[in-house]
Amino acid sequence: MSVALAPRAWLLWSISAVTIALVTNNPVYRVLVALAALNILIAWLPPERNRKPLAFALTAAAVLAALINVLASHTGADVLFRLPSWLPLAGGPITLESLAYGGAMGMGLVAALLAVAPLSLVLEPHDLVDAMPNALERTGIAVATSMNLVSGIGRTFVSVRDAQQMRGWRPRGLRSWNEVLVPVVLTAIEDSVLLAEAMEARGFGAGRRTSYSRSTWTRWDVVVVVSALAAATLFLAARFGGVAMDWYPYPTLALPPIHPLLVVGCLALALPAFRRG
């Protein structure tokens, strides 16, 4: 019998996965975290959710991180080519070591983004609010409503731009965009006011938070959370215990160190993918 994970179980899993992705720069562990999170998204992502924004964010983060390191770092023994020295910051040798280290940095961003992706793609906004502690309920509601307004602003911008283009508007510089941005801002303010009135009409802030469906923890939730927290604790203990877990390709490229126990900790993050609600 398959069961769904409780919202707080998702939250604790994401915190553990992000901790592992950021506590070490070893590309092996980061790749394992990214693969675990990707398998979970494949298993849990609703078919109606748009996957393109996540794919674009992952690609942009990886390419940008790698590009910045390659252009800013000119150390390493294996020179691929040289850029003119008159180029600011980027001028100088482009090395294989800087490219590899930039790829490891990009993989860290990809792993961290995939680790928090279930909070926005698998959970509904009200589930995310219910996962917040009672002391942070107002903050959670504000963040959730803000995220909904951001997508609404994007749709409004596209609608206003298309409407203006049908009326003959064409971009002719920064000032010409006022004809699009002003209606978008006014619409966003109006939507915010309507949302505030709706929340006030429903008694927001008048008493304790209520929920129309309470999520109950199951044994599977406990197994997932305990394994994820144990994996994160293992990496933190290795970090403070002086275990060789980082990877630096300078001055000559070499294979990253791999500890079998840390590999097992990364694989433990994939447990939610084995039971689909």
Disulfide bonds with the S-S distance in Angstrom:
none
